[in-house]
């Protein structure tokens, strides 16, 4: 019977020690997290992308005969005119295009090569 008391005491001591070590680990994790500076996400200007400003992209688009023939520029529609950092392109939606019924034209300017092209997207018949 004496052995069972000893085993119970050891098991209880081991349990209490485990709780203390766990609490100490949680305390240290919280302390370390407080020391890590908060991640600051720098908001880039919507007028700048890949070393090309929106004004530069607009000038290239306006100089493109393909874009001029595809439709009219609508630079004031900022939600439709944007720079896609993943594809490294400025994209400007063209309106009043009569060349392809049911399609919407977008003038695409590569920020890396400065090449200008027109992309046609089917929007259905209106």
N, C-alpha and C positions, 0 to 999 in steps of 0.2 A: 504494500500500500504506500509505502514511503516513496517508491519509485514513481508512482503515478502523480504524486504531488510535485515531484521534481520536474517531471515531463510537462505537466500543466503549467508550472511556473515558467519553464523555458519557452513554451509555446506562447504564453501570454506576453512574455518579455519580447519575444521575436515579433509578435503582432504590434506591440506598442512601438518597437524600434522601427518597424516598417512604416507605421503611420507617421512617425517623426521624420524619417528620411523623405517620405513622399511630400509632407508639408514643406520641408526645407527645399525640395526640388521645385515645387510650385512657387514658393517665395522667390527663389533665385530667377526663375523664368520670368516672373512678373517684373522683377527688378531690372533684368537685362532688357526686356521689352521697353521699359520706360527710358532706358539710355539710348535706344536706337532712335535716330532722328526720323521724324515723319517724312514719308515719301512726298516730295513736292513735284507735282506734274506741271511742267511749264506749258502754258497754253500758247501755242504758236498763233501768230497773226493769220487771219483768214485771207489776208492780202499777200502772203508770202509763202512760197513752197519750193523746196529744192533749189535755192539760190535764184529763183525767178519770181519776180513780183507779178501781181495780177495785171498791173499796167503794161508790163513787158509782154505778157501773154496776150493781152487784148490787142496790142499793136501788131503782133505777129498774126493774130487771127484776122484782123481787119485788112492786112496786106495780102491775105490768101484769096486768090480768085475762086478756088474750090468752095471755101466757106461763104464767100460773097454770093456765089451762084446758088448755093443750097438754101439760103434764107436770110432773114434779117437778124442782126445781133440784138440781144436783149440783155445788155450788161447790167441793167438795174435789178434784174431778178437774181439776187444774191443766193437764194436757196437752191437755184438750179445751176448756177455758175460757181464752180468750185475747183480746188486742186485735190486730186487723188494722190496722196503720198505713196500708196502702194504701187500704183502704175506709173508714177512720176509724170503725170499729165494734168494740165489745166483743161477743164471741159466747160464749154459755153454752149448753151442750148440756142438753137436758131429757130426763129418763129416765122410764120407766114411762108413756109416753103411750099412751092407749088410743083416742084419737080417730081415728087413721089407722093402720091395720095395715100394716106394711111400711115405714113412714116414720119418720124420726128428726126430732124438732123441735129447732130451735136458736132461742134468744131473742137477737135482734139489737138492740143499743143504739147509736144514732148518737152519736159523741162531739161532733159539731158541732151537731146540732139537738136532741139528747136524746130523739129519738123512739124508741119501742120497738115491735118487730114480731116476728112468728114466721116462721121460714123452715123449710119442710118439705123434707127430702132423702130421696129414695127409697133405701132400703137393701136391699130385697128381703124376701121372706117368710122368717121364721125358723122 
